[in-house]
Amino acid sequence: MSSSDLTLVIETATAACSVALLDGTTLVAAAHEVVGRGHAERLVPMIASLPGEGRAARILVDVGPGSFTGVRVGLAAALGLSIGWGVEVQGYSSLALLAASGFAVNAGMPQLAVILEGGHGEVFMQAFHSQPFGEDGPFRSLVPAAAREALGALPAFGSGVRHLAALGEGLELHETLPNAADARLLPATFAALPARPIYGRAPDAKTLAERGLA
């Protein structure tokens, strides 16, 4: 199979680190690990372990929201490879990816919410509908109590659902992390975001350039 047929997917926005090679919506190869904070050390070897060392005609990368450092690691790798290979790079949202995977394994579910670890005691939350796949409003960064109120009776998926477990009875919570292989489930419009980070909230630390000092 020629690299001109393939898309390399990079996923580093949460505690998981994963990569995948896609031929359209067909999964060719993938690797997925829960690494915590070790994305920078694991990502390049994971890409190199793919057929053809991961070389592809297109690169798709998670642009967030999620871990500030994780998002930047993935974007830096994607942009570097895109320059070296002379290929395009586009982004997708971690929230949309988890929503698409949630609908895929729960056929007939009309709506769900994705809840990710946010930082400073908050979570990132966004609701989606399945037919056709789409967002029910923008994502928000909320304290768990506010997220619980906004959730209502919707089932919830993501790494942040554990923060809601003690806030109410009868919640349908699925603790899960994004997986690059699930990018094949995204509609085309959700896999064509600009390759720049979506942080969800202002980062705690800024570079000298971001502070206007360089």
ABEGO torsion letter per residue (X at the ends): XBAAABBBBBBAABABBBBBBBBEABBABBBBBBAEAAAAAAAAAAAAABBGGGBBABBBBBAOBEBAAAAAAAAAAAAAAAAAAGBBBBBBBAAAAAAAAAAAABBGBABBBBBBBAEGGBBBBBBBBAOBBBBBEBBBBBBAAAAAAAAEABBBBEAAAAAAAAAEBGBBBBBBBBBAAAAAABBAAAAABBBBBBAGBBBABBBAAAAGAX
